[in-house]
């Protein structure tokens, strides 16, 4: 093969891999998984105190009867 053909084949391969080759498609189940990950609560999320209304980190909050409280004083106010 002549060097010209090697260059032409190389250019075609570059164009194919960068511009034409299809990227992986996102399926509905992938979108569902991403949404589920987004909805999960992480430890540094902020939650509102049910008694006084201020926001505190989830790690610092007190959970009682499915309500978050910022301190023992607010928990006793309920």
Secondary structure in CASP SS format (residue, H / E / C, confidence):
PFRMAT SS
TARGET T0000
AUTHOR 0000-0000-0000
METHOD secondary structure of the structure
MODEL  1
X C 1.00
X C 1.00
X H 1.00
X H 1.00
X H 1.00
X H 1.00
X H 1.00
X H 1.00
X H 1.00
X H 1.00
X H 1.00
X H 1.00
X H 1.00
X H 1.00
X H 1.00
X H 1.00
X H 1.00
X H 1.00
X H 1.00
X H 1.00
X C 1.00
X C 1.00
X C 1.00
X C 1.00
X C 1.00
X C 1.00
X C 1.00
X H 1.00
X H 1.00
X H 1.00
X H 1.00
X H 1.00
X H 1.00
X H 1.00
X H 1.00
X H 1.00
X H 1.00
X H 1.00
X H 1.00
X C 1.00
X C 1.00
X C 1.00
X C 1.00
X C 1.00
X C 1.00
X E 1.00
X E 1.00
X E 1.00
X C 1.00
X C 1.00
X C 1.00
X C 1.00
X C 1.00
X C 1.00
X E 1.00
X E 1.00
X E 1.00
X C 1.00
X C 1.00
X C 1.00
X C 1.00
X E 1.00
X E 1.00
X E 1.00
X C 1.00
X C 1.00
X E 1.00
X E 1.00
X E 1.00
X C 1.00
X C 1.00
X H 1.00
X H 1.00
X H 1.00
X H 1.00
X H 1.00
X H 1.00
X C 1.00
END
